[in-house]
Each structure stands twice: as C-alpha cells, then as structure tokens.
C-alpha cells in the first residue's frame, strides 16, 4: 500500500514538473482594430466662424451611459468642432460652425438621444466657463 502511495506521489510530482512552463516572455497577440473617429482637421472649414455654447442637461443618470452618449451624438454632427458633457455639473460645452449648426439643432440632438433629457439655459459664450457673449435659445 505504501509503495502504491509513493508511486502516485512520484507520478503527480513528475506531471507537475513537466507541465509547468517558466516562460519569461508572455505570448503576444496582434489584433487589428479600426478607429472610427472623425478626422477633425479634414472636416472643419478653416474659414468658418465658430461659436461656443454652454447649456445644462437635465435627466442624466450616469456618466458613461448618458453623458458620453450625448457627447458622442453632438460630436458626430457636421460642423461641430468639439463637444464635452460634464456629468457632475450637468453641463454641455460645444464649439460649432455657425453656418452649419445652431443652438436649436444641438438641443434637438440631445433630445433625440432620449426624451428624458431636457436642455436648459443655452448661453453663447466667449470661453467655456467664462463670460457670456449673448444669450440665445432659438438661433
């Protein structure tokens, strides 16, 4: 009986030593990915007049699902240079080409994401978080 146990222990240890790999270099796999980000330098008109607008968004419940979805929707609009949604402040900051985008179209883009989102206090500003240039909701 002891011989059988000793034989089993030796077999298990031999199996453990032969199956363990002590490779220093990890296996590297290359995966091709496609980036679908809009090329801002090609899409923007250098002669365009850009305006900056800030507005509050009510109805957001999370940073990733709500704020990022709204931000991406506005950023994909033709004529939008930058779009940023701050979930904590419930604030959107968008820089856009005045010939292609209006504050009203930005509001519609937000409400098209979901009916629960409500845009309030649209202000055209000189700088984000700075002075108000003029107040407008229906440009």
VENRARA-V66320 format. One record per pair of residues at least 12 apart in sequence whose ideal C-beta (glycine too) atoms are under 8 Angstrom apart, sorted by sequence separation. I is the first residue (numbers start at 1). J is the second residue. D is the distance in Angstrom with one decimal. If there is no record, write none. Layout:
# VENRARA-V66320
i=I j=J d=D
i=I j=J d=D
This chain:
# VENRARA-V66320
i=71 j=83 d=5.4
i=82 j=94 d=6.9
i=83 j=95 d=7.9
i=94 j=106 d=5.8
i=107 j=119 d=4.3
i=123 j=135 d=5.6
i=124 j=136 d=5.5
i=57 j=70 d=6.6
i=71 j=84 d=6.4
i=82 j=95 d=4.6
i=106 j=119 d=7.7
i=122 j=135 d=7.7
i=123 j=136 d=7.8
i=71 j=85 d=4.2
i=80 j=94 d=6.2
i=81 j=95 d=4.4
i=92 j=106 d=7.8
i=122 j=136 d=6.6
i=70 j=85 d=5.2
i=80 j=95 d=7.4
i=81 j=96 d=6.3
i=107 j=122 d=6.9
i=122 j=137 d=4.8
i=124 j=139 d=7.7
i=80 j=96 d=4.8
i=81 j=97 d=7.1
i=106 j=122 d=7.8
i=68 j=85 d=7.3
i=79 j=96 d=5.4
i=80 j=97 d=7.7
i=67 j=85 d=4.3
i=74 j=92 d=7.2
i=79 j=97 d=3.8
i=92 j=110 d=7.3
i=67 j=86 d=7.4
i=77 j=96 d=7.6
i=103 j=122 d=4.8
i=67 j=87 d=3.9
i=74 j=94 d=5.8
i=79 j=99 d=7.2
i=66 j=87 d=7.0
i=71 j=92 d=7.6
i=79 j=100 d=2.9
i=80 j=101 d=6.0
i=103 j=124 d=7.2
i=70 j=92 d=7.0
i=78 j=100 d=5.7
i=79 j=101 d=4.3
i=78 j=101 d=7.7
i=63 j=87 d=3.9
i=77 j=101 d=6.1
i=60 j=85 d=7.9
i=62 j=87 d=7.3
i=63 j=88 d=7.8
i=60 j=87 d=6.0
i=92 j=119 d=7.9
i=57 j=85 d=6.9
i=77 j=105 d=7.3
i=77 j=106 d=7.6
i=60 j=90 d=6.4
i=107 j=137 d=7.9
i=48 j=79 d=7.7
i=50 j=81 d=5.8
i=58 j=90 d=6.8
i=74 j=106 d=6.2
i=77 j=109 d=6.0
i=57 j=90 d=5.7
i=103 j=136 d=6.0
i=104 j=137 d=7.5
i=56 j=90 d=5.3
i=57 j=91 d=7.5
i=103 j=137 d=6.3
i=104 j=138 d=5.8
i=43 j=78 d=7.4
i=56 j=91 d=5.9
i=57 j=92 d=5.6
i=74 j=109 d=5.3
i=93 j=128 d=4.5
i=103 j=138 d=7.5
i=104 j=139 d=6.5
i=55 j=91 d=7.4
i=56 j=92 d=7.7
i=73 j=109 d=5.4
i=74 j=110 d=7.2
i=93 j=129 d=7.9
i=103 j=139 d=5.0
i=38 j=75 d=7.4
i=44 j=81 d=5.9
i=54 j=91 d=6.2
i=55 j=92 d=5.4
i=73 j=110 d=7.4
i=102 j=139 d=4.7
i=38 j=76 d=6.8
i=54 j=92 d=6.9
i=54 j=93 d=5.3
i=70 j=109 d=8.0
i=73 j=112 d=7.2
i=53 j=93 d=7.7
i=54 j=94 d=7.9
i=70 j=110 d=5.6
i=73 j=113 d=5.4
i=40 j=81 d=6.9
i=52 j=93 d=7.1
i=53 j=94 d=5.3
i=52 j=94 d=7.2
i=52 j=95 d=4.9
i=53 j=96 d=7.2
i=70 j=113 d=5.4
i=51 j=95 d=7.3
i=69 j=113 d=5.7
i=84 j=128 d=7.9
i=50 j=95 d=5.6
i=51 j=96 d=6.2
i=50 j=96 d=6.6
i=50 j=97 d=6.0
i=51 j=98 d=5.0
i=70 j=117 d=6.7
i=49 j=97 d=7.2
i=50 j=98 d=7.1
i=55 j=103 d=7.5
i=48 j=97 d=4.3
i=49 j=98 d=5.0
i=48 j=98 d=7.4
i=49 j=99 d=7.1
i=53 j=103 d=5.4
i=48 j=99 d=6.2
i=55 j=106 d=7.5
i=66 j=117 d=7.5
i=45 j=97 d=6.4
i=48 j=100 d=7.8
i=55 j=107 d=7.5
i=44 j=97 d=7.4
i=53 j=106 d=6.7
i=57 j=110 d=6.1
i=45 j=99 d=7.9
i=59 j=114 d=7.4
i=59 j=116 d=4.0
i=60 j=117 d=6.8
i=59 j=117 d=4.4
i=58 j=117 d=7.1
i=59 j=118 d=5.6
i=57 j=117 d=5.6
i=58 j=118 d=4.4
i=57 j=118 d=7.1
i=57 j=119 d=6.0
i=58 j=120 d=6.3
i=56 j=119 d=7.3
i=57 j=120 d=7.7
i=55 j=119 d=5.3
i=56 j=120 d=4.5
i=55 j=120 d=6.6
i=56 j=121 d=5.1
i=55 j=121 d=5.8
i=54 j=121 d=8.0
i=55 j=122 d=4.3
i=54 j=122 d=7.7
i=55 j=123 d=6.9
i=53 j=122 d=6.1
i=54 j=123 d=5.3
i=53 j=123 d=6.7
i=53 j=124 d=5.2
i=54 j=125 d=5.5
i=52 j=124 d=6.9
i=53 j=125 d=6.9
i=51 j=124 d=5.6
i=52 j=125 d=5.2
i=52 j=126 d=7.1
i=54 j=128 d=6.4
i=52 j=127 d=7.0
i=54 j=129 d=7.7
i=52 j=128 d=6.2
